[in-house]
């Protein structure tokens, strides 16, 4: 385990155990096919790529020194005390889903997987940057309000000393990360997901396969993000897990349509890296090359 004084550490927002299921068994046991766009917007292919090479950002979940008493040095306690535990528990459920199916899951398994899926939605760098940008002005606003509540219009010397040594950017960063943990394990939402209907849809061996990438969870078939009625995540190139609200409208026919559209919607929302277990070629039913060419973002495209 890394100590609190280690300043650089690779934090995976898409865990390695998950991405390793896309290693190409026919071509290379140690990697998958990676599709991305360069700075000119051209589609690039790289292989083999290992699970440790994507889906991470250095110090993504590190707590920073903020000038207050809470965090005096860089700390990876969230990575090792929270995200590692979430991912380790999910890896066990993942194997159950692949080898035994949904019916083999216990109540605790469903909770652990629901937390993991929620973490994949909330823990990405783009999501964190968005939240931090919205919260950036909060420390200044708080200080302003404290000053104007004071009869003298200024802070007391002890409070002013705290403000002088405070790093506002680090305070926002640490506060957002702490709130993120609470949001990921939010009991009402986790209970809502565990009570959904869970089912898997398999693709027969052949040309077709599920894609994944740096944003593995598709919400509401890509139509909207709130409220959440349906979640889908490919758990292997051959198996898709769908979790949906218990309602007659979510019948098997709709779920099968979702399975056909999943890779399209996933590619559309992919931030940078699209992962495939094999080289993308058009099948009879799904035009994988066209999907990647027209929907994969990144670079200046």
Beta strands, then each sheet from edge to edge (+ up, - down):
strand 1: 10-12
strand 2: 32-37
strand 3: 43-49
strand 4: 56-58
strand 5: 197-202
strand 6: 212-213
strand 7: 218-219
strand 8: 230-234
strand 9: 239-244
strand 10: 274-276
sheet 1: 1+ 4-
sheet 2: 3+ 2- 10+ 6-
sheet 3: 5+ 9- 8+ 7-
end
